[in-house]
Amino acid sequence: MERYTRSQQYLVRAEEIIPGGAQTFSKTTMVYPYGVSPYFLTRGQGSRVWDVNGNEYIDFNCGLASINLGYNDADVTHAVHEQLRSGVTFSLSHPVEIEVAERLVALVPCAEMVRFGKNGSDVTAAAIRLARAYTSRDHVAVCGYHGWHDWYIAATSFHLGIPQATLDLTHTFPFNDLEALRQLFAKYPKQIAAVILEPVQKTEPHSGYLARVKEIAHANGAILIFDELITGFRLALGGAQEYFSVKPDLATFGKALANGYPLSALVGRRDIMALLKKVFFSLTYGGEAISLAAAVATLRKITTEPVIEHLTLCGLRVRNAVQELIDRHNMADIVSISGHPTGTWIRFRDVEGYTEWQVQTLFLQEVLARGILTMGKHNITYAHSNSDIDRLLDVYAEVLPFLKSTIGGRALEKSLRGPALQPAFKLR
């Protein structure tokens, strides 16, 4: 399509020298269908982004949930500019490390000590290494997506290059399935060091589920780790652990911690975290001051303004309105919406001879053409306005019945203006 001509030109150049054409799986042609999607953005402001063709979008991906306040938030940008005047990375530690750590200890229920990384994989891998050191055990039980490092990704379809011995130590269990977790502990008695899970995934946890996971882990001598890369500073000031009143032993944060600047944090109980004096976790850029300054401004804003309330109310409006559209058009066999209001998912199903991937491709083709940037998820930010939500719902009011009529008329394949997405690695 002419709308995406420059994006496609950039993609051709990128794929020649960048494997996959992007640095992040979720930005590739495995997620955004070729020919009907933008692949390169040039700028963002508030809730809006612009692609290399100059097309404007209301963004509901928001840097894969790393943008919590909005693009180029004035307070965060000011803090970054001020820090830039004095330096970025130093030969010794900078006081801003202490300030951010103290803020996290004050906000996060389980946080007694803090260490920083640059992305989620840094801190989830550090949490697992720390759990193994603390318990003197090797196996781990995992539920959700926890990054690209060997200890986790070995248990997925993306395990090329990872030794079998590593795969043998990682065991997955389904979300909201306590019996599956119990069976893991029965199969590997006194061998599991930690249970790590995302406390909210494409669905919310059943009532009491997280508390029971903690009980099972502790009863079997394992520690509990919450991966709060997505839920942190979105569900509540202290993350999902505050929202659900379940305090893990360790937790990992990132993404919204610094409103898109590269920063992550491992926090937890003092007696476990103190082992990091001996357990090796050391990064040249762990104390990089620009991202820490952004975190100070971000944390200050979410504690002094109604950021969490805004995210929740906007997200509730989206979830309720989309469910009403699904009900009105009798589409429950085609799509559903689930998840916490601050980050709901539209989920697609195989239907009437079409795969979920074909249905998702047509959905993305149509919403992207109407100026909505999404993968089917709605990462709400403080910058999203009521008019942004109005526009999203207006687009869905057009696209969802179009999906149904196209499927019912056996015309889905004819309606696609490019190849359908293929089955890909599912993160959750």
MOJO-V415840 format. One record per helix or strand of 2 or more residues. SS is the DSSP state (H for helix, E for strand). FROM is the first residue (numbers start at 1). TO is the last residue. If there is no record, write none. Layout:
SS,FROM,TO / SS,FROM,TO
//
This chain:
H,2,17 / H,19,21 / H,25,27 / E,41,46 / E,48,51 / E,56,59 / H,62,65 / H,74,86 / H,95,107 / E,113,117 / H,120,135 / E,139,143 / H,150,153 / H,164,167 / E,170,172 / H,178,187 / E,192,197 / H,209,219 / E,223,227 / H,240,243 / E,250,253 / H,255,258 / E,264,268 / H,270,277 / H,289,304 / H,307,328 / E,335,338 / E,343,348 / H,356,369 / E,372,373 / E,377,379 / H,386,408 / H,412,415
//
